[in-house]
Amino acid sequence: MIKIEAFSTELQELAKFAKAISHPARLAILKYLAETKTCISGDISDYLPLSRSTVSQHLKDLKELGLIHGEIDGLKVNYCLCNSTILSYKTLFEEFFNEIGTENQDLTTNCK
């Protein structure tokens, strides 16, 4: 078995990010927060077709990666996107896909 440390820091970061956004619920949470263009106070499960415990676990995963912030405000939690972290991962992904781009490949080859 190959150890993760054998790979570059960039690939390790991309893999962590890809794992964090690999679930549609986490993508829906990010999309919802982006569409509201503000921090959300209260229970995000009111806006998604998921139980509170499920949403809570997904929020925890997103917070651990730094994609969102959750700050306690009285009895509620204010959730916000962390734009700087999102921009950082977006840049890493763009660089990765630019590196493996199709510039030097035969574009007549079709993948099925």
Biopython code that builds the backbone (N, CA, C, O; Angstrom):
import numpy as np
from Bio.PDB.StructureBuilder import StructureBuilder

atoms = [
    (1, "MET", "N", (0.834, -1.181, 0.000)),
    (1, "MET", "CA", (0.000, 0.000, 0.000)),
    (1, "MET", "C", (0.879, 1.245, 0.000)),
    (1, "MET", "O", (1.843, 1.334, 0.760)),
    (2, "ILE", "N", (0.541, 2.196, -0.850)),
    (2, "ILE", "CA", (1.328, 3.423, -0.953)),
    (2, "ILE", "C", (0.856, 4.415, 0.101)),
    (2, "ILE", "O", (-0.342, 4.615, 0.299)),
    (3, "LYS", "N", (1.827, 5.030, 0.772)),
    (3, "LYS", "CA", (1.480, 6.008, 1.784)),
    (3, "LYS", "C", (1.191, 7.349, 1.129)),
    (3, "LYS", "O", (1.819, 7.721, 0.138)),
    (4, "ILE", "N", (0.233, 8.066, 1.698)),
    (4, "ILE", "CA", (-0.183, 9.345, 1.143)),
    (4, "ILE", "C", (0.968, 10.355, 1.119)),
    (4, "ILE", "O", (0.991, 11.248, 0.273)),
    (5, "GLU", "N", (1.921, 10.215, 2.043)),
    (5, "GLU", "CA", (3.044, 11.143, 2.113)),
    (5, "GLU", "C", (3.939, 11.063, 0.881)),
    (5, "GLU", "O", (4.749, 11.958, 0.644)),
    (6, "ALA", "N", (3.800, 10.007, 0.106)),
    (6, "ALA", "CA", (4.616, 9.847, -1.097)),
    (6, "ALA", "C", (4.174, 10.800, -2.210)),
    (6, "ALA", "O", (4.863, 10.942, -3.220)),
    (7, "PHE", "N", (3.034, 11.445, -2.022)),
    (7, "PHE", "CA", (2.508, 12.352, -3.039)),
    (7, "PHE", "C", (2.755, 13.799, -2.637)),
    (7, "PHE", "O", (2.932, 14.110, -1.459)),
    (8, "SER", "N", (2.763, 14.667, -3.626)),
    (8, "SER", "CA", (3.024, 16.083, -3.363)),
    (8, "SER", "C", (1.948, 16.681, -2.467)),
    (8, "SER", "O", (0.829, 16.175, -2.384)),
    (9, "THR", "N", (2.312, 17.758, -1.806)),
    (9, "THR", "CA", (1.370, 18.465, -0.943)),
    (9, "THR", "C", (0.154, 18.921, -1.725)),
    (9, "THR", "O", (-0.970, 18.861, -1.226)),
    (10, "GLU", "N", (0.375, 19.379, -2.958)),
    (10, "GLU", "CA", (-0.732, 19.856, -3.786)),
    (10, "GLU", "C", (-1.737, 18.732, -4.069)),
    (10, "GLU", "O", (-2.947, 18.937, -3.976)),
    (11, "LEU", "N", (-1.222, 17.538, -4.416)),
    (11, "LEU", "CA", (-2.118, 16.412, -4.692)),
    (11, "LEU", "C", (-2.857, 15.971, -3.430)),
    (11, "LEU", "O", (-4.031, 15.604, -3.492)),
    (12, "GLN", "N", (-2.183, 16.007, -2.302)),
    (12, "GLN", "CA", (-2.838, 15.659, -1.045)),
    (12, "GLN", "C", (-3.962, 16.639, -0.723)),
    (12, "GLN", "O", (-5.040, 16.235, -0.287)),
    (13, "GLU", "N", (-3.705, 17.929, -0.941)),
    (13, "GLU", "CA", (-4.730, 18.951, -0.692)),
    (13, "GLU", "C", (-5.911, 18.791, -1.643)),
    (13, "GLU", "O", (-7.065, 18.895, -1.226)),
    (14, "LEU", "N", (-5.628, 18.538, -2.916)),
    (14, "LEU", "CA", (-6.703, 18.338, -3.886)),
    (14, "LEU", "C", (-7.549, 17.123, -3.521)),
    (14, "LEU", "O", (-8.772, 17.153, -3.659)),
    (15, "ALA", "N", (-6.913, 16.072, -3.062)),
    (15, "ALA", "CA", (-7.635, 14.860, -2.681)),
    (15, "ALA", "C", (-8.536, 15.122, -1.472)),
    (15, "ALA", "O", (-9.674, 14.654, -1.438)),
    (16, "LYS", "N", (-8.037, 15.868, -0.479)),
    (16, "LYS", "CA", (-8.868, 16.205, 0.683)),
    (16, "LYS", "C", (-10.073, 17.045, 0.259)),
    (16, "LYS", "O", (-11.190, 16.831, 0.728)),
    (17, "PHE", "N", (-9.830, 17.994, -0.626)),
    (17, "PHE", "CA", (-10.911, 18.848, -1.110)),
    (17, "PHE", "C", (-11.933, 18.031, -1.897)),
    (17, "PHE", "O", (-13.140, 18.171, -1.698)),
    (18, "ALA", "N", (-11.438, 17.179, -2.789)),
    (18, "ALA", "CA", (-12.334, 16.355, -3.601)),
    (18, "ALA", "C", (-13.190, 15.446, -2.713)),
    (18, "ALA", "O", (-14.376, 15.251, -2.979)),
    (19, "LYS", "N", (-12.598, 14.905, -1.680)),
    (19, "LYS", "CA", (-13.347, 14.043, -0.763)),
    (19, "LYS", "C", (-14.420, 14.856, -0.042)),
    (19, "LYS", "O", (-15.541, 14.379, 0.139)),
    (20, "ALA", "N", (-14.088, 16.072, 0.368)),
    (20, "ALA", "CA", (-15.044, 16.906, 1.104)),
    (20, "ALA", "C", (-16.239, 17.300, 0.247)),
    (20, "ALA", "O", (-17.353, 17.421, 0.757)),
    (21, "ILE", "N", (-16.021, 17.501, -1.040)),
    (21, "ILE", "CA", (-17.136, 17.918, -1.894)),
    (21, "ILE", "C", (-17.727, 16.750, -2.687)),
    (21, "ILE", "O", (-18.514, 16.959, -3.610)),
    (22, "SER", "N", (-17.353, 15.544, -2.332)),
    (22, "SER", "CA", (-17.807, 14.374, -3.095)),
    (22, "SER", "C", (-19.243, 13.958, -2.784)),
    (22, "SER", "O", (-19.777, 13.055, -3.429)),
    (23, "HIS", "N", (-19.859, 14.593, -1.825)),
    (23, "HIS", "CA", (-21.239, 14.247, -1.492)),
    (23, "HIS", "C", (-22.175, 15.369, -1.947)),
    (23, "HIS", "O", (-21.897, 16.542, -1.696)),
    (24, "PRO", "N", (-23.274, 15.023, -2.611)),
    (24, "PRO", "CA", (-24.194, 16.055, -3.108)),
    (24, "PRO", "C", (-24.754, 16.955, -2.006)),
    (24, "PRO", "O", (-25.054, 18.122, -2.261)),
    (25, "ALA", "N", (-24.899, 16.439, -0.797)),
    (25, "ALA", "CA", (-25.412, 17.268, 0.294)),
    (25, "ALA", "C", (-24.441, 18.393, 0.630)),
    (25, "ALA", "O", (-24.858, 19.524, 0.879)),
    (26, "ARG", "N", (-23.144, 18.083, 0.637)),
    (26, "ARG", "CA", (-22.155, 19.122, 0.932)),
    (26, "ARG", "C", (-22.113, 20.152, -0.188)),
    (26, "ARG", "O", (-21.955, 21.346, 0.064)),
    (27, "LEU", "N", (-22.255, 19.690, -1.422)),
    (27, "LEU", "CA", (-22.330, 20.634, -2.546)),
    (27, "LEU", "C", (-23.570, 21.510, -2.420)),
    (27, "LEU", "O", (-23.509, 22.711, -2.682)),
    (28, "ALA", "N", (-24.685, 20.924, -2.024)),
    (28, "ALA", "CA", (-25.929, 21.687, -1.858)),
    (28, "ALA", "C", (-25.786, 22.736, -0.760)),
    (28, "ALA", "O", (-26.294, 23.850, -0.892)),
    (29, "ILE", "N", (-25.102, 22.387, 0.312)),
    (29, "ILE", "CA", (-24.876, 23.347, 1.401)),
    (29, "ILE", "C", (-24.027, 24.512, 0.899)),
    (29, "ILE", "O", (-24.360, 25.672, 1.142)),
    (30, "LEU", "N", (-22.936, 24.211, 0.202)),
    (30, "LEU", "CA", (-22.093, 25.280, -0.336)),
    (30, "LEU", "C", (-22.865, 26.163, -1.308)),
    (30, "LEU", "O", (-22.756, 27.389, -1.276)),
    (31, "LYS", "N", (-23.643, 25.523, -2.169)),
    (31, "LYS", "CA", (-24.430, 26.272, -3.154)),
    (31, "LYS", "C", (-25.462, 27.152, -2.451)),
    (31, "LYS", "O", (-25.647, 28.311, -2.823)),
    (32, "TYR", "N", (-26.121, 26.614, -1.453)),
    (32, "TYR", "CA", (-27.123, 27.381, -0.726)),
    (32, "TYR", "C", (-26.484, 28.602, -0.059)),
    (32, "TYR", "O", (-27.012, 29.710, -0.156)),
    (33, "LEU", "N", (-25.359, 28.403, 0.611)),
    (33, "LEU", "CA", (-24.684, 29.527, 1.257)),
    (33, "LEU", "C", (-24.234, 30.568, 0.242)),
    (33, "LEU", "O", (-24.286, 31.768, 0.514)),
    (34, "ALA", "N", (-23.792, 30.115, -0.926)),
    (34, "ALA", "CA", (-23.358, 31.049, -1.971)),
    (34, "ALA", "C", (-24.546, 31.831, -2.533)),
    (34, "ALA", "O", (-24.433, 33.029, -2.795)),
    (35, "GLU", "N", (-25.669, 31.164, -2.716)),
    (35, "GLU", "CA", (-26.848, 31.815, -3.287)),
    (35, "GLU", "C", (-27.461, 32.835, -2.343)),
    (35, "GLU", "O", (-28.030, 33.829, -2.795)),
    (36, "THR", "N", (-27.355, 32.608, -1.046)),
    (36, "THR", "CA", (-27.937, 33.546, -0.092)),
    (36, "THR", "C", (-27.098, 34.810, 0.042)),
    (36, "THR", "O", (-27.593, 35.842, 0.496)),
    (37, "LYS", "N", (-25.820, 34.729, -0.355)),
    (37, "LYS", "CA", (-24.891, 35.857, -0.337)),
    (37, "LYS", "C", (-24.784, 36.519, 1.043)),
    (37, "LYS", "O", (-24.457, 37.701, 1.152)),
    (38, "THR", "N", (-25.060, 35.753, 2.072)),
    (38, "THR", "CA", (-24.930, 36.244, 3.434)),
    (38, "THR", "C", (-24.731, 35.049, 4.357)),
    (38, "THR", "O", (-24.858, 33.899, 3.937)),
    (39, "CYS", "N", (-24.424, 35.325, 5.592)),
    (39, "CYS", "CA", (-24.317, 34.246, 6.566)),
    (39, "CYS", "C", (-25.720, 33.802, 6.972)),
    (39, "CYS", "O", (-26.644, 34.611, 7.054)),
    (40, "ILE", "N", (-25.855, 32.532, 7.218)),
    (40, "ILE", "CA", (-27.144, 31.957, 7.579)),
    (40, "ILE", "C", (-27.155, 31.699, 9.078)),
    (40, "ILE", "O", (-26.279, 31.016, 9.610)),
    (41, "SER", "N", (-28.130, 32.238, 9.734)),
    (41, "SER", "CA", (-28.291, 31.994, 11.155)),
    (41, "SER", "C", (-29.383, 30.958, 11.338)),
    (41, "SER", "O", (-30.473, 31.080, 10.779)),
    (42, "GLY", "N", (-29.085, 29.955, 12.113)),
    (42, "GLY", "CA", (-30.091, 28.944, 12.373)),
    (42, "GLY", "C", (-29.753, 27.611, 11.769)),
    (42, "GLY", "O", (-28.592, 27.295, 11.510)),
    (43, "ASP", "N", (-30.789, 26.837, 11.548)),
    (43, "ASP", "CA", (-30.638, 25.451, 11.137)),
    (43, "ASP", "C", (-30.744, 25.314, 9.618)),
    (43, "ASP", "O", (-31.814, 25.526, 9.048)),
    (44, "ILE", "N", (-29.648, 24.964, 8.972)),
    (44, "ILE", "CA", (-29.633, 24.813, 7.517)),
    (44, "ILE", "C", (-30.523, 23.653, 7.082)),
    (44, "ILE", "O", (-30.960, 23.608, 5.932)),
    (45, "SER", "N", (-30.793, 22.727, 7.978)),
    (45, "SER", "CA", (-31.661, 21.603, 7.605)),
    (45, "SER", "C", (-33.080, 22.078, 7.286)),
    (45, "SER", "O", (-33.850, 21.334, 6.678)),
    (46, "ASP", "N", (-33.439, 23.301, 7.683)),
    (46, "ASP", "CA", (-34.741, 23.861, 7.302)),
    (46, "ASP", "C", (-34.809, 24.120, 5.794)),
    (46, "ASP", "O", (-35.896, 24.199, 5.223)),
    (47, "TYR", "N", (-33.661, 24.250, 5.165)),
    (47, "TYR", "CA", (-33.590, 24.590, 3.745)),
    (47, "TYR", "C", (-33.241, 23.411, 2.849)),
    (47, "TYR", "O", (-33.319, 23.517, 1.625)),
    (48, "LEU", "N", (-32.859, 22.295, 3.443)),
    (48, "LEU", "CA", (-32.452, 21.117, 2.680)),
    (48, "LEU", "C", (-33.311, 19.916, 3.068)),
    (48, "LEU", "O", (-33.812, 19.858, 4.192)),
    (49, "PRO", "N", (-33.489, 18.965, 2.165)),
    (49, "PRO", "CA", (-34.317, 17.791, 2.467)),
    (49, "PRO", "C", (-33.550, 16.726, 3.241)),
    (49, "PRO", "O", (-33.536, 15.555, 2.862)),
    (50, "LEU", "N", (-32.909, 17.151, 4.339)),
    (50, "LEU", "CA", (-32.092, 16.240, 5.141)),
    (50, "LEU", "C", (-32.394, 16.447, 6.618)),
    (50, "LEU", "O", (-32.861, 17.512, 7.021)),
    (51, "SER", "N", (-32.130, 15.438, 7.411)),
    (51, "SER", "CA", (-32.324, 15.565, 8.852)),
    (51, "SER", "C", (-31.260, 16.486, 9.440)),
    (51, "SER", "O", (-30.213, 16.717, 8.835)),
    (52, "ARG", "N", (-31.545, 17.000, 10.620)),
    (52, "ARG", "CA", (-30.589, 17.895, 11.294)),
    (52, "ARG", "C", (-29.264, 17.197, 11.570)),
    (52, "ARG", "O", (-28.197, 17.789, 11.409)),
    (53, "SER", "N", (-29.336, 15.942, 11.985)),
    (53, "SER", "CA", (-28.091, 15.238, 12.303)),
    (53, "SER", "C", (-27.244, 15.023, 11.050)),
    (53, "SER", "O", (-26.017, 15.105, 11.105)),
    (54, "THR", "N", (-27.895, 14.750, 9.927)),
    (54, "THR", "CA", (-27.164, 14.573, 8.673)),
    (54, "THR", "C", (-26.526, 15.882, 8.235)),
    (54, "THR", "O", (-25.357, 15.910, 7.852)),
    (55, "VAL", "N", (-27.289, 16.960, 8.291)),
    (55, "VAL", "CA", (-26.754, 18.273, 7.923)),
    (55, "VAL", "C", (-25.611, 18.646, 8.850)),
    (55, "VAL", "O", (-24.597, 19.186, 8.408)),
    (56, "SER", "N", (-25.771, 18.363, 10.114)),
    (56, "SER", "CA", (-24.729, 18.672, 11.097)),
    (56, "SER", "C", (-23.411, 17.980, 10.756)),
    (56, "SER", "O", (-22.346, 18.590, 10.854)),
    (57, "GLN", "N", (-23.475, 16.719, 10.358)),
    (57, "GLN", "CA", (-22.257, 15.988, 9.993)),
    (57, "GLN", "C", (-21.612, 16.598, 8.746)),
    (57, "GLN", "O", (-20.391, 16.745, 8.684)),
    (58, "HIS", "N", (-22.425, 16.950, 7.767)),
    (58, "HIS", "CA", (-21.884, 17.557, 6.548)),
    (58, "HIS", "C", (-21.276, 18.933, 6.841)),
    (58, "HIS", "O", (-20.234, 19.284, 6.287)),
    (59, "LEU", "N", (-21.921, 19.699, 7.702)),
    (59, "LEU", "CA", (-21.363, 20.999, 8.091)),
    (59, "LEU", "C", (-20.019, 20.813, 8.790)),
    (59, "LEU", "O", (-19.083, 21.579, 8.559)),
    (60, "LYS", "N", (-19.927, 19.805, 9.637)),
    (60, "LYS", "CA", (-18.667, 19.502, 10.337)),
    (60, "LYS", "C", (-17.556, 19.211, 9.326)),
    (60, "LYS", "O", (-16.441, 19.714, 9.469)),
    (61, "ASP", "N", (-17.854, 18.405, 8.312)),
    (61, "ASP", "CA", (-16.856, 18.068, 7.299)),
    (61, "ASP", "C", (-16.398, 19.311, 6.535)),
    (61, "ASP", "O", (-15.209, 19.476, 6.265)),
    (62, "LEU", "N", (-17.339, 20.177, 6.193)),
    (62, "LEU", "CA", (-17.002, 21.402, 5.459)),
    (62, "LEU", "C", (-16.199, 22.368, 6.330)),
    (62, "LEU", "O", (-15.298, 23.052, 5.844)),
    (63, "LYS", "N", (-16.533, 22.415, 7.613)),
    (63, "LYS", "CA", (-15.796, 23.282, 8.538)),
    (63, "LYS", "C", (-14.373, 22.788, 8.731)),
    (63, "LYS", "O", (-13.437, 23.587, 8.780)),
    (64, "GLU", "N", (-14.201, 21.470, 8.842)),
    (64, "GLU", "CA", (-12.862, 20.907, 9.054)),
    (64, "GLU", "C", (-11.912, 21.270, 7.925)),
    (64, "GLU", "O", (-10.720, 21.473, 8.156)),
    (65, "LEU", "N", (-12.425, 21.354, 6.719)),
    (65, "LEU", "CA", (-11.599, 21.717, 5.576)),
    (65, "LEU", "C", (-11.454, 23.228, 5.442)),
    (65, "LEU", "O", (-10.623, 23.706, 4.670)),
    (66, "GLY", "N", (-12.247, 23.971, 6.179)),
    (66, "GLY", "CA", (-12.167, 25.427, 6.134)),
    (66, "GLY", "C", (-12.983, 26.062, 5.023)),
    (66, "GLY", "O", (-12.784, 27.233, 4.701)),
    (67, "LEU", "N", (-13.908, 25.298, 4.429)),
    (67, "LEU", "CA", (-14.739, 25.855, 3.363)),
    (67, "LEU", "C", (-15.851, 26.743, 3.907)),
    (67, "LEU", "O", (-16.342, 27.631, 3.209)),
    (68, "ILE", "N", (-16.247, 26.501, 5.159)),
    (68, "ILE", "CA", (-17.246, 27.341, 5.807)),
    (68, "ILE", "C", (-16.783, 27.660, 7.223)),
    (68, "ILE", "O", (-15.913, 26.993, 7.782)),
    (69, "HIS", "N", (-17.391, 28.699, 7.782)),
    (69, "HIS", "CA", (-17.191, 29.060, 9.185)),
    (69, "HIS", "C", (-18.531, 28.907, 9.876)),
    (69, "HIS", "O", (-19.576, 29.145, 9.270)),
    (70, "GLY", "N", (-18.510, 28.522, 11.104)),
    (70, "GLY", "CA", (-19.720, 28.461, 11.902)),
    (70, "GLY", "C", (-19.439, 29.090, 13.246)),
    (70, "GLY", "O", (-18.702, 28.537, 14.062)),
    (71, "GLU", "N", (-20.033, 30.258, 13.475)),
    (71, "GLU", "CA", (-19.801, 30.973, 14.722)),
    (71, "GLU", "C", (-21.079, 30.992, 15.549)),
    (71, "GLU", "O", (-22.162, 31.262, 15.031)),
    (72, "ILE", "N", (-20.941, 30.702, 16.834)),
    (72, "ILE", "CA", (-22.090, 30.659, 17.729)),
    (72, "ILE", "C", (-22.535, 32.084, 18.024)),
    (72, "ILE", "O", (-21.732, 32.949, 18.375)),
    (73, "ASP", "N", (-23.849, 32.304, 17.871)),
    (73, "ASP", "CA", (-24.467, 33.596, 18.152)),
    (73, "ASP", "C", (-25.704, 33.322, 19.001)),
    (73, "ASP", "O", (-26.796, 33.102, 18.477)),
    (74, "GLY", "N", (-25.517, 33.339, 20.312)),
    (74, "GLY", "CA", (-26.621, 32.994, 21.207)),
    (74, "GLY", "C", (-26.933, 31.515, 21.103)),
    (74, "GLY", "O", (-26.073, 30.665, 21.335)),
    (75, "LEU", "N", (-28.185, 31.216, 20.749)),
    (75, "LEU", "CA", (-28.598, 29.815, 20.618)),
    (75, "LEU", "C", (-28.454, 29.305, 19.188)),
    (75, "LEU", "O", (-28.735, 28.136, 18.923)),
    (76, "LYS", "N", (-28.030, 30.146, 18.279)),
    (76, "LYS", "CA", (-27.918, 29.759, 16.874)),
    (76, "LYS", "C", (-26.464, 29.809, 16.421)),
    (76, "LYS", "O", (-25.595, 30.348, 17.108)),
    (77, "VAL", "N", (-26.227, 29.237, 15.259)),
    (77, "VAL", "CA", (-24.894, 29.273, 14.656)),
    (77, "VAL", "C", (-25.015, 30.001, 13.329)),
    (77, "VAL", "O", (-25.905, 29.707, 12.531)),
    (78, "ASN", "N", (-24.119, 30.949, 13.094)),
    (78, "ASN", "CA", (-24.065, 31.659, 11.821)),
    (78, "ASN", "C", (-23.073, 30.944, 10.918)),
    (78, "ASN", "O", (-21.896, 30.821, 11.255)),
    (79, "TYR", "N", (-23.548, 30.473, 9.771)),
    (79, "TYR", "CA", (-22.694, 29.771, 8.819)),
    (79, "TYR", "C", (-22.389, 30.683, 7.644)),
    (79, "TYR", "O", (-23.284, 31.321, 7.089)),
    (80, "CYS", "N", (-21.112, 30.738, 7.269)),
    (80, "CYS", "CA", (-20.663, 31.571, 6.154)),
    (80, "CYS", "C", (-19.667, 30.783, 5.317)),
    (80, "CYS", "O", (-18.960, 29.911, 5.823)),
    (81, "LEU", "N", (-19.622, 31.103, 4.029)),
    (81, "LEU", "CA", (-18.575, 30.554, 3.169)),
    (81, "LEU", "C", (-17.249, 31.212, 3.529)),
    (81, "LEU", "O", (-17.213, 32.379, 3.919)),
    (82, "CYS", "N", (-16.180, 30.470, 3.400)),
    (82, "CYS", "CA", (-14.844, 31.036, 3.551)),
    (82, "CYS", "C", (-14.288, 31.236, 2.148)),
    (82, "CYS", "O", (-13.673, 30.336, 1.576)),
    (83, "ASN", "N", (-14.506, 32.408, 1.611)),
    (83, "ASN", "CA", (-14.163, 32.685, 0.217)),
    (83, "ASN", "C", (-12.687, 32.504, -0.083)),
    (83, "ASN", "O", (-12.336, 32.038, -1.167)),
    (84, "SER", "N", (-11.811, 32.860, 0.849)),
    (84, "SER", "CA", (-10.372, 32.725, 0.583)),
    (84, "SER", "C", (-9.975, 31.260, 0.430)),
    (84, "SER", "O", (-9.151, 30.928, -0.423)),
    (85, "THR", "N", (-10.554, 30.377, 1.251)),
    (85, "THR", "CA", (-10.251, 28.948, 1.139)),
    (85, "THR", "C", (-10.816, 28.388, -0.159)),
    (85, "THR", "O", (-10.156, 27.608, -0.846)),
    (86, "ILE", "N", (-12.038, 28.786, -0.492)),
    (86, "ILE", "CA", (-12.652, 28.323, -1.736)),
    (86, "ILE", "C", (-11.827, 28.773, -2.936)),
    (86, "ILE", "O", (-11.597, 27.987, -3.855)),
    (87, "LEU", "N", (-11.386, 30.010, -2.939)),
    (87, "LEU", "CA", (-10.555, 30.519, -4.035)),
    (87, "LEU", "C", (-9.236, 29.751, -4.129)),
    (87, "LEU", "O", (-8.753, 29.468, -5.225)),
    (88, "SER", "N", (-8.663, 29.421, -2.985)),
    (88, "SER", "CA", (-7.410, 28.664, -2.972)),
    (88, "SER", "C", (-7.583, 27.292, -3.616)),
    (88, "SER", "O", (-6.755, 26.879, -4.428)),
    (89, "TYR", "N", (-8.665, 26.580, -3.256)),
    (89, "TYR", "CA", (-8.913, 25.262, -3.849)),
    (89, "TYR", "C", (-9.281, 25.370, -5.324)),
    (89, "TYR", "O", (-8.903, 24.516, -6.125)),
    (90, "LYS", "N", (-10.005, 26.400, -5.675)),
    (90, "LYS", "CA", (-10.356, 26.613, -7.089)),
    (90, "LYS", "C", (-9.087, 26.799, -7.920)),
    (90, "LYS", "O", (-8.966, 26.246, -9.013)),
    (91, "THR", "N", (-8.153, 27.572, -7.399)),
    (91, "THR", "CA", (-6.881, 27.801, -8.090)),
    (91, "THR", "C", (-6.089, 26.509, -8.220)),
    (91, "THR", "O", (-5.531, 26.231, -9.281)),
    (92, "LEU", "N", (-6.032, 25.709, -7.144)),
    (92, "LEU", "CA", (-5.326, 24.426, -7.201)),
    (92, "LEU", "C", (-5.929, 23.510, -8.260)),
    (92, "LEU", "O", (-5.197, 22.869, -9.015)),
    (93, "PHE", "N", (-7.260, 23.443, -8.322)),
    (93, "PHE", "CA", (-7.912, 22.591, -9.308)),
    (93, "PHE", "C", (-7.659, 23.093, -10.725)),
    (93, "PHE", "O", (-7.393, 22.296, -11.625)),
    (94, "GLU", "N", (-7.737, 24.391, -10.930)),
    (94, "GLU", "CA", (-7.477, 24.946, -12.258)),
    (94, "GLU", "C", (-6.056, 24.637, -12.704)),
    (94, "GLU", "O", (-5.837, 24.250, -13.851)),
    (95, "GLU", "N", (-5.094, 24.803, -11.812)),
    (95, "GLU", "CA", (-3.696, 24.490, -12.142)),
    (95, "GLU", "C", (-3.535, 23.011, -12.471)),
    (95, "GLU", "O", (-2.847, 22.651, -13.426)),
    (96, "PHE", "N", (-4.175, 22.156, -11.673)),
    (96, "PHE", "CA", (-4.082, 20.721, -11.915)),
    (96, "PHE", "C", (-4.639, 20.360, -13.283)),
    (96, "PHE", "O", (-3.981, 19.662, -14.055)),
    (97, "PHE", "N", (-5.840, 20.827, -13.592)),
    (97, "PHE", "CA", (-6.454, 20.475, -14.875)),
    (97, "PHE", "C", (-5.757, 21.157, -16.047)),
    (97, "PHE", "O", (-5.781, 20.628, -17.158)),
    (98, "ASN", "N", (-5.148, 22.296, -15.834)),
    (98, "ASN", "CA", (-4.345, 22.910, -16.899)),
    (98, "ASN", "C", (-3.109, 22.060, -17.197)),
    (98, "ASN", "O", (-2.706, 21.924, -18.352)),
    (99, "GLU", "N", (-2.507, 21.487, -16.145)),
    (99, "GLU", "CA", (-1.331, 20.628, -16.322)),
    (99, "GLU", "C", (-1.651, 19.371, -17.118)),
    (99, "GLU", "O", (-0.840, 18.925, -17.929)),
    (100, "ILE", "N", (-2.816, 18.806, -16.892)),
    (100, "ILE", "CA", (-3.163, 17.569, -17.590)),
    (100, "ILE", "C", (-4.041, 17.845, -18.804)),
    (100, "ILE", "O", (-4.683, 16.940, -19.338)),
    (101, "GLY", "N", (-4.061, 19.091, -19.229)),
    (101, "GLY", "CA", (-4.893, 19.515, -20.351)),
    (101, "GLY", "C", (-4.630, 18.741, -21.622)),
    (101, "GLY", "O", (-3.765, 17.867, -21.673)),
    (102, "THR", "N", (-5.376, 19.071, -22.628)),
    (102, "THR", "CA", (-5.356, 18.311, -23.877)),
    (102, "THR", "C", (-4.490, 18.944, -24.955)),
    (102, "THR", "O", (-4.569, 18.532, -26.112)),
    (103, "GLU", "N", (-3.669, 19.926, -24.619)),
    (103, "GLU", "CA", (-2.874, 20.608, -25.636)),
    (103, "GLU", "C", (-2.035, 19.657, -26.487)),
    (103, "GLU", "O", (-1.925, 19.839, -27.700)),
    (104, "ASN", "N", (-1.455, 18.659, -25.864)),
    (104, "ASN", "CA", (-0.541, 17.755, -26.569)),
    (104, "ASN", "C", (-1.179, 16.412, -26.912)),
    (104, "ASN", "O", (-0.479, 15.471, -27.283)),
    (105, "GLN", "N", (-2.477, 16.319, -26.792)),
    (105, "GLN", "CA", (-3.137, 15.051, -27.058)),
    (105, "GLN", "C", (-3.844, 15.091, -28.412)),
    (105, "GLN", "O", (-4.227, 16.150, -28.911)),
    (106, "ASP", "N", (-3.999, 13.923, -28.971)),
    (106, "ASP", "CA", (-4.724, 13.780, -30.227)),
    (106, "ASP", "C", (-6.210, 13.947, -29.935)),
    (106, "ASP", "O", (-6.826, 13.075, -29.322)),
    (107, "LEU", "N", (-6.785, 15.064, -30.373)),
    (107, "LEU", "CA", (-8.175, 15.360, -30.081)),
    (107, "LEU", "C", (-9.158, 14.528, -30.901)),
    (107, "LEU", "O", (-10.368, 14.594, -30.682)),
    (108, "THR", "N", (-8.638, 13.750, -31.840)),
    (108, "THR", "CA", (-9.521, 12.903, -32.623)),
    (108, "THR", "C", (-9.858, 11.612, -31.901)),
    (108, "THR", "O", (-10.745, 10.872, -32.325)),
    (109, "THR", "N", (-9.150, 11.339, -30.806)),
    (109, "THR", "CA", (-9.412, 10.136, -30.022)),
    (109, "THR", "C", (-10.613, 10.379, -29.144)),
    (109, "THR", "O", (-10.651, 11.346, -28.384)),
    (110, "ASN", "N", (-11.595, 9.504, -29.245)),
    (110, "ASN", "CA", (-12.795, 9.631, -28.435)),
    (110, "ASN", "C", (-12.761, 8.650, -27.279)),
    (110, "ASN", "O", (-12.424, 7.479, -27.450)),
    (111, "CYS", "N", (-13.113, 9.137, -26.107)),
    (111, "CYS", "CA", (-13.231, 8.258, -24.932)),
    (111, "CYS", "C", (-14.681, 7.816, -24.840)),
    (111, "CYS", "O", (-15.610, 8.582, -25.097)),
    (112, "LYS", "N", (-14.840, 6.567, -24.467)),
    (112, "LYS", "CA", (-16.204, 6.043, -24.344)),
    (112, "LYS", "C", (-16.454, 5.545, -22.963)),
    (112, "LYS", "O", (-17.548, 5.067, -22.667)),
]
sb = StructureBuilder()
sb.init_structure("model")
sb.init_model(0)
sb.init_chain("A")
sb.init_seg("    ")
for serial, (resi, resn, name, xyz) in enumerate(atoms, 1):
    if name == "N":
        sb.init_residue(resn, " ", resi, " ")
    sb.init_atom(name, np.array(xyz, "f"), 0.0, 1.0, " ", f" {name:<3s}", serial, name[0])
structure = sb.get_structure()
